[in-house]
Amino acid sequence: MTIRQITYDDTIEHLSWPDAVAALREGHRLPRAQVADMFLGPGDATLLSRGAWIEGLGFGVKSVTVFDDNSRQGLPTIQGGMLVFEPTNGCLEAVIEGRLVTEIKTAADSVLGATYLARPDSWHLLIVGGGTVARSLIEAYTAVFPGLKRVSIWTRRPEQARVLAAEWPPGAFTVGAVPNLAEAAGQADIISCATMAREPVLRGAWLRPGTHVDLIGAYKADMREADDDLISSASLYVDSRETTIHHIGELMMPIASGAISEASVIGDLYDLAMDGASARRSPDEITVYKNGGGAHLDLMTARYISSLVSDT
């Protein structure tokens, strides 16, 4: 059996954000995955290995390093690779460059959640963060939400937001850096946070009714991006209960403080995909979606990438 080696540079231009989102939607209509994670290393330099098995898709293991300060040196924050094993005999069939899986998975996960939770008439997207994930979010959201006409970017270092915004020439939507996060958050329809924050950067008091909040950055127990006010006052959803509630500070901390309970999580992507309809209950409802990015999402994404490559 030939083992395919799939690299970022050879593949990225052939992938489609709408198709990646659709692959995750279909993956969540399969039986729930078995998943397991392993973390090693200090808080700012972590080895993360995640494995998953999904009936019908097989096995996948992704191992990546996450070095918080790499961006300051012009290096990727996340580096690694993924092994994909076929379901019938467990044969290794593909080795995929980790950043390809992570980039597509992360943004597609958030956008899939937003298709169920954001207002259909949303036109203003605010991105909090200016790294590789932020760039992918702009591409993915505007590809799946054609009604978006304005994209704002806020970063702690204003020049980072300006540099990222300059990558998009005038077109179907405008992209610009904004200096005041509180003001921008009060104007946006969708807010997507992709930071390495360990203290809240987004506050519930800033938001107007009807906002959808997409939280991505926090992936460990000591990390969070939203304050207790936002988490406790919004309708709260996650991509997977199993990989978020007892693993990520975004939920663990407000549960520990009593601001919310486990029962505050209304549903996850398996619930949303099975129902197939918008979960938003009113135009004024504030919704929060925690993107935990579990191994099952890596496997669904890797299967999409692998099948596309085998067809080309």
Secondary structure, 3 states (H helix, E strand, C coil): CCCEEECHHHHHHHCCHHHHHHHHHHHCCCCCCEEEEEEECCCCEEEEEEEEEECCCEEEEEEEEEEHHHHHHCCCCEEEEEEEECCCCCCEEEEEEHHHHHHHHHHHHHHHHHHHHCCCCCCEEEEECCCHHHHHHHHHHHHHCCCCCEEEEECCCHHHHHHHHCCCCCCCCEEEECCCHHHHHCCCCEEEECCCCCCCCECHHHCCCCCEEEECCCCCCCCCCECHHHHHHCEEEECCHHHHCCCCHHHHHHHHHCCCCHHHEEECHHHHHHHCCCCCCCCCCCEEEECCCCHHHHHHHHHHHHHHHHHC
